């Protein structure tokens, strides 16, 4: 009943090896920029900020999902009543939620960095590769439902060897990374678990078509609103002065680079799902190989 109910509501899905995989709408993109104390920024803090940015939206989406599952699982006379209370916009096609033009981006207050949840724990595993935290919630309806949640936290960069080396604890976690064409990424399951999230690394340099490896080229794929912001040679070489003299331009330049990588990764995650695979692909060639095999 559950699977038929979700399919009837237009939720994107694929079936493989006897399992049905559904894909729900993304939460809105949010941005955060840090311009001071960078020498103290470590992987734990980076993950913490990311979790704090999306926690309220994920909690809201999770509650709506539970309501949807309950409505499907209840007796028929309650289905319409409960389903009518769930906004249809929350279950529209994934592609419509990607915000290719970078719009609807909310800038979060810096206080998000200071908020550390007491229920979160840090655990960087060594030999226990692939282990992660699971949480289970039971929904009491006509038939008992048990939902287990596994959390992946993707860190996406462009030239990750440069980005990640700036983190203060890089020397401690770099041994858990794999190198593909000089990019630092995660092959298979991640053995870095922070705050109950398996931390997975991706590099958009590996996800760019040949001859278009730069961020400017990738941004150009998604229209003028995601094009890389141009700086003069003097501004580029003196970013500290740019931050002091024109903080708005500095912020917009930095955020645009991040949004280009994020939007591109999201679009390729959608393409990966269409090829009956989950998550952000490691390389563009792996996505092409999958498409070739299924063609």
Secondary structure, 3 states (H helix, E strand, C coil): CHHHHHHHCCCEEEEECCEEEEECCCCCCEECCCCCCHHHCCHHHHHHHHHHHHHHHHHHHHHHHHHHHHHHHCCHHHHHHHHCCCCHHHHCCHHHHCCCCCCCCEECCHHHHCCCCCCCCEEECCCCCCCCCEEEEEECCCCCEEEEEECEEEEEECCHHHHHCCCCCHHHHHHHCEEECCEEECCCCCCEEECCEEEEEEECCCCCCCCCCCHHHHHHCCCHHHCCCCCCHHHHHCHHHHHHHCHHHHHHHHHHHHHHHHHHHHHHHHHHHHCCCCCCCCCHHHHHHHHHHHC
